[in-house]
C-alpha cells in the first residue's frame, strides 16, 4: 500500500513563514487561485488562444464601452494568476455582473490587442456559499 507523503517539517515552516511575510495582495491572489481551481477554472495565465475554456474569478472592473457602434459590457476577471476580459456585445447591463462579484465563465478564448478575451461568455454567478 502506497503511503502519501506529508510535507516535511521544513516545507511546512517555509509555507507558514511565507504566509507571514507575503503581502495582502499576494495572499488574496493565492486565495483566488484556490477558488478558481475548486470550480474547475483554467488559470488565466495559461489560457490557450482559439480554444474553449472555463475561467473562474472575481470581477475587478465592469465598464460600458461602445464597440463598432454597439453597446458593449466589458468585465475584467481576475483569478489570482492573471486576467481575462469578458465581453458581452449588445448589452448595457447584466444583473449581478458587478465589481467584486465572483463568477465562472465559459467560451472561446481569443487574443484582442494583446489581451485574452472571451466574447459573449456563458456565465454562472457564484454565491458566497458556493465559494
PyMOL commands that set and color helices and strands:
alter all, ss='L'
color gray80, all
select helices_A, chain A and resi 9-21+24-38+44-46
alter helices_A, ss='H'
color red, helices_A
select strands_A, chain A and resi 52-64+72-78+83-89+102-112+115-119+122-125
alter strands_A, ss='S'
color yellow, strands_A
deselect
rebuild
show_as cartoon
